[in-house]
Amino acid sequence: MPEEFDGPEKPDNLDQPPAFFPYDGGTPRREPGSMGELVEVQVEGVFAAENNGNISRFVLVTDGERRLPIMIGPYEASAISLALEGTHPDRPMTHDLLRNIVDKLGATLTRVVIDDLWNGTYYAKLYFRTDKEEMEIDSRPSDAIALSIRFGSTILVSDGILETGLEE
């Protein structure tokens, strides 16, 4: 049992982040701010780039003039690509399963909103509607986009975030 472990003593400073952590003490808070008006975007595609043997994947969204690359993982890239291609695996993947559950509960995904950027990370929200109410649920942008394609719902991005995509 853990009480019987004769290993090294537990460090006293486990309540503090390690030295390489990008904060100056205290618990950082993410304060959502207004990043401008919401703009409708479409998914242009999922792409991969190799740099020194490392493969980076990203989904590219556009409002027709500006493009925003959002870094995603390999599984999310696959989920988005399959949905864009209209490919249906023999068994439902996680995003397909969630779509089936939401449908059975009588709800629909009305829109996805990517409206916050903090410490280099984009934040998204899913807006579900039932007969009685609208619900907002936090999400990673990659999962939100994968779901929006399956539901055929609108993707909105804050104008200020689209502008940051021009700088990258």
C-alpha positions as CSV (number, residue, x, y, z in Angstrom):
1,M,0.0,0.0,0.0
2,P,1.1,3.6,-0.5
3,E,1.7,4.1,3.2
4,E,4.3,1.2,3.2
5,F,6.3,2.7,0.3
6,D,10.0,3.1,1.4
7,G,10.9,5.4,-1.5
8,P,12.3,8.9,-1.4
9,E,10.5,11.5,0.6
10,K,7.6,13.4,-1.1
11,P,8.7,16.9,-2.2
12,D,7.3,19.7,-0.1
13,N,6.6,22.0,-3.1
14,L,3.9,20.1,-5.0
15,D,1.5,23.0,-4.7
16,Q,3.8,25.1,-6.9
17,P,4.2,24.8,-10.6
18,P,7.7,23.7,-11.9
19,A,10.2,26.3,-12.8
20,F,9.6,25.9,-16.6
21,F,5.8,26.6,-16.1
22,P,5.0,29.9,-17.8
23,Y,3.4,31.6,-14.8
24,D,4.7,33.8,-12.0
25,G,3.2,32.1,-9.0
26,G,-0.4,32.0,-8.0
27,T,-3.1,30.2,-10.0
28,P,-3.6,31.9,-13.3
29,R,-7.1,32.8,-14.3
30,R,-8.3,32.9,-17.9
31,E,-10.5,36.0,-18.2
32,P,-12.7,35.8,-21.3
33,G,-12.7,39.0,-23.2
34,S,-14.3,40.3,-26.2
35,M,-12.3,39.5,-29.3
36,G,-14.8,41.3,-31.6
37,E,-17.8,40.4,-33.6
38,L,-18.5,36.8,-34.6
39,V,-17.9,35.9,-38.3
40,E,-19.2,32.8,-40.0
41,V,-16.4,30.6,-41.4
42,Q,-16.2,27.4,-43.4
43,V,-13.7,24.5,-43.0
44,E,-11.3,24.7,-45.9
45,G,-9.7,21.4,-45.0
46,V,-7.3,19.4,-42.8
47,F,-3.6,19.6,-43.6
48,A,-0.3,18.3,-42.3
49,A,3.1,19.8,-42.4
50,E,6.4,18.2,-41.6
51,N,9.2,20.0,-39.9
52,N,12.4,18.1,-38.9
53,G,10.6,14.8,-38.8
54,N,7.7,16.2,-36.7
55,I,4.3,16.2,-38.3
56,S,1.9,19.0,-37.4
57,R,-1.8,18.7,-38.3
58,F,-4.2,21.6,-38.5
59,V,-7.6,22.4,-39.6
60,L,-8.0,25.6,-41.8
61,V,-11.1,27.7,-41.5
62,T,-11.8,30.7,-43.6
63,D,-14.3,33.6,-43.9
64,G,-13.5,33.9,-47.6
65,E,-10.8,36.5,-47.1
66,R,-8.9,35.4,-44.0
67,R,-7.7,32.0,-43.0
68,L,-7.1,30.6,-39.5
69,P,-5.0,27.5,-39.0
70,I,-5.9,25.6,-35.7
71,M,-3.4,23.0,-34.6
72,I,-5.1,19.6,-33.9
73,G,-4.1,16.1,-33.0
74,P,-4.0,13.1,-35.4
75,Y,-7.3,11.6,-34.1
76,E,-9.1,14.9,-34.5
77,A,-7.7,15.4,-37.9
78,S,-9.0,12.0,-38.9
79,A,-12.5,12.7,-37.4
80,I,-12.7,16.0,-39.3
81,S,-11.4,14.6,-42.5
82,L,-13.8,11.6,-42.5
83,A,-16.8,14.0,-41.9
84,L,-15.7,16.3,-44.7
85,E,-15.4,13.4,-47.1
86,G,-18.8,12.0,-46.0
87,T,-17.1,8.7,-45.1
88,H,-18.9,6.6,-42.5
89,P,-16.9,3.9,-40.8
90,D,-18.6,0.5,-40.0
91,R,-18.9,1.5,-36.4
92,P,-19.5,5.0,-35.1
93,M,-16.5,7.0,-34.0
94,T,-16.7,9.1,-30.9
95,H,-18.1,12.2,-32.7
96,D,-20.6,10.1,-34.5
97,L,-21.6,8.5,-31.2
98,L,-22.1,11.9,-29.7
99,R,-24.2,13.0,-32.7
100,N,-26.4,9.9,-32.2
101,I,-26.9,10.5,-28.5
102,V,-27.8,14.2,-29.0
103,D,-30.3,13.2,-31.7
104,K,-31.9,10.6,-29.5
105,L,-32.2,13.2,-26.7
106,G,-34.1,15.5,-29.1
107,A,-31.4,18.2,-29.3
108,T,-29.5,19.7,-32.1
109,L,-26.2,21.5,-32.4
110,T,-27.1,25.0,-33.6
111,R,-23.7,26.6,-33.8
112,V,-20.1,26.4,-32.7
113,V,-18.3,29.5,-31.5
114,I,-14.5,29.9,-31.3
115,D,-14.3,33.1,-29.4
116,D,-11.3,33.0,-27.0
117,L,-7.6,32.8,-27.2
118,W,-5.4,32.4,-24.1
119,N,-1.8,31.4,-23.8
120,G,-1.7,30.3,-27.5
121,T,-4.8,28.1,-27.1
122,Y,-8.1,28.6,-28.8
123,Y,-11.3,28.0,-26.9
124,A,-14.7,27.0,-28.3
125,K,-18.3,26.6,-27.2
126,L,-21.0,24.3,-28.5
127,Y,-24.6,25.6,-28.5
128,F,-27.2,22.8,-28.2
129,R,-30.9,23.5,-28.5
130,T,-33.8,21.4,-27.2
131,D,-37.5,22.2,-27.2
132,K,-37.1,24.0,-23.9
133,E,-33.7,25.6,-23.7
134,E,-30.3,26.4,-25.2
135,M,-27.2,25.0,-23.6
136,E,-23.6,26.2,-23.9
137,I,-20.9,23.6,-23.4
138,D,-17.1,24.3,-23.5
139,S,-15.2,22.4,-26.1
140,R,-11.9,22.1,-27.8
141,P,-12.1,23.7,-31.3
142,S,-11.2,20.5,-33.0
143,D,-14.0,18.5,-31.4
144,A,-16.4,21.4,-32.0
145,I,-15.5,21.5,-35.7
146,A,-15.8,17.7,-36.0
147,L,-19.3,17.9,-34.5
148,S,-20.4,20.9,-36.5
149,I,-19.6,19.1,-39.7
150,R,-21.7,16.1,-38.6
151,F,-24.6,18.3,-37.6
152,G,-24.3,20.8,-40.5
153,S,-24.2,23.6,-38.1
154,T,-22.7,27.1,-38.4
155,I,-19.1,27.8,-37.2
156,L,-18.5,31.3,-35.9
157,V,-15.1,32.8,-35.0
158,S,-14.4,36.1,-33.3
159,D,-13.1,38.7,-35.7
160,G,-10.0,39.3,-33.4
161,I,-9.1,35.6,-33.5
162,L,-9.3,35.7,-37.3
163,E,-6.9,38.6,-37.3
164,T,-4.4,36.6,-35.1
165,G,-4.4,34.0,-37.8
166,L,-2.9,36.5,-40.2
167,E,0.1,37.0,-37.8
168,E,1.1,33.3,-37.6
